[in-house]
Amino acid sequence: MEFRLALIGFGNVGQGLARILRDKGRIIRDRYGLDCKIVAISDPIKGSVYDEGGLDPATLLALVEKDGHINNYPGGVKGLDSLETIRETDTNVVVEVTPTNVETGEPGLTHIKTALEVGKHVVTSNKGPIALAYRELMALAEKKGVILRFEGTVLSGTPAISLATEALAGADVLEVKGIVNGTTNFILTKMEEGMSYEDALREAQRLGYAEADPTADVEGWDAAVKLVILANVVMGADITLRDVEREGITGVTREDVEDALRDGQRIKLIASARREGSRVIARVAPTRVPLTHPLANVMGATNALTLVTDHLGEVTIVGPGAGRVETGQAILSDLLAIHRLLR
Ligand SMILES: NC(=O)c1ccc[n+]([C@@H]2O[C@H](COP(=O)([O-])OP(=O)(O)OC[C@H]3O[C@@H](n4cnc5c(N)ncnc54)[C@H](OP(=O)(O)O)[C@@H]3O)[C@@H](O)[C@H]2O)c1
């Protein structure tokens, strides 16, 4: 089978996927019988190029590394915008990897809706559209007979969503609780090593884990958005960001961290959702976790998620929650899942 990909956005994740296809495209074709061809890319600054014969990932990556854009790609049609690329190119899968906006979901929401409307499968790692419009988008995909997948929105390539919905098929997820933001876990780890909150934040910024404006991470917004996706997708809830009780880590002091340790606990920014009658209670807050629990031993920028299930009790998955190739892997695993479903 051939997937003819349109990449909307060519930043970290788009390039991470290109890198995987450059290095392993042939292996993927031999092993799974799926030929993933990048046919079109559209990005406002890095450039847009479409060649119905397929684009060479090695050339694309070399160009973007050297020039910061792909405008000098040899041949192809240049300059199509994202909607033209989605609607007018000979592609069958749209990979939507533009920046997350949790207030409007745009531009990703319009990209995804447009792609589904014109009958193309969609894979995305963009949290905004899924947190805001999961049900609507899934209904549209079903109506149009195409598939929408979004593994990368929660733990990057660490398979949180497919673990719950596919590997644990048949079991009910009664509760989710996890460390779904690497930046804050890194800061808390550094505070345990003796740094103040301010120094730990500066270190996170120096290493590129935290943005210049760290609000989305340290105030718990990023974790809350991922929790909305988890609760709605994995637990069948219907909540929005407004339903999440949220407290970040800015009020956590070194003394709090040390006090907890003396009591055999570690402070973690835990995102949790659990059923209470017909409601799902969702909360992001610094939480004391007993050192005996797997989540307490997840350090640095690593993420982890515990699913509390009816048939298996607790199942915990630990792994990276960000990164170019890591999130490229999320996209690849979704592409392969679509391929399995279509075969
Ligand atoms: N990186 C990770 O580790 C990671 C992990 C999990 C999920 N995600 C999510 O995955 C998505 C992509 O992340 P990323 O790290 O690749 O972001 P990124 O490096 O900022 O790349 C996004 C790219 O999309 C471009 N873009 C903006 N508006 C566009 C439009 N209308 N049409 C086409 N392209 C557009 C951006 O161009 P400009 O530079 O001009 O804005 C940028 O090149 C985000 O939603 C992010 O939250 C990322």
The ligand as an ORCA input file, in Angstrom:
! r2SCAN-3c Opt
* xyz 0 1
  N       8.190     18.703     19.564
  C       7.707     17.813     20.403
  O       8.444     17.169     21.143
  C       6.229     17.560     20.452
  C       5.759     16.488     21.227
  C       4.377     16.207     21.242
  C       3.522     17.021     20.517
  N       3.997     18.078     19.811
  C       3.044     18.901     19.044
  O       3.263     18.664     17.672
  C       3.027     19.870     16.920
  C       4.295     20.215     16.163
  O       5.340     20.429     17.080
  P       6.770     20.938     16.635
  O       7.662     20.792     17.791
  O       7.128     20.338     15.327
  O       6.464     22.493     16.410
  P       7.352     23.516     15.589
  O       8.780     23.087     15.580
  O       6.964     24.871     16.052
  O       6.821     23.285     14.081
  C       5.559     23.688     13.652
  C       5.718     24.203     12.234
  O       4.424     24.518     11.713
  C       4.533     25.729     11.005
  N       3.256     26.380     10.820
  C       2.663     27.364     11.563
  N       1.479     27.705     11.024
  C       1.311     26.958      9.916
  C       0.316     26.865      8.924
  N      -0.778     27.623      8.951
  N       0.483     25.975      7.910
  C       1.579     25.196      7.830
  N       2.574     25.237      8.754
  C       2.430     26.093      9.787
  C       5.503     26.527     11.830
  O       6.002     27.597     11.082
  P       6.551     28.906     11.877
  O       7.856     28.506     12.432
  O       6.630     29.920     10.830
  O       5.536     29.224     12.923
  C       6.543     25.485     12.174
  O       7.534     25.374     11.178
  C       2.644     20.942     17.940
  O       1.262     21.055     17.952
  C       3.190     20.391     19.257
  O       2.443     20.818     20.373
  C       5.327     18.355     19.749
*
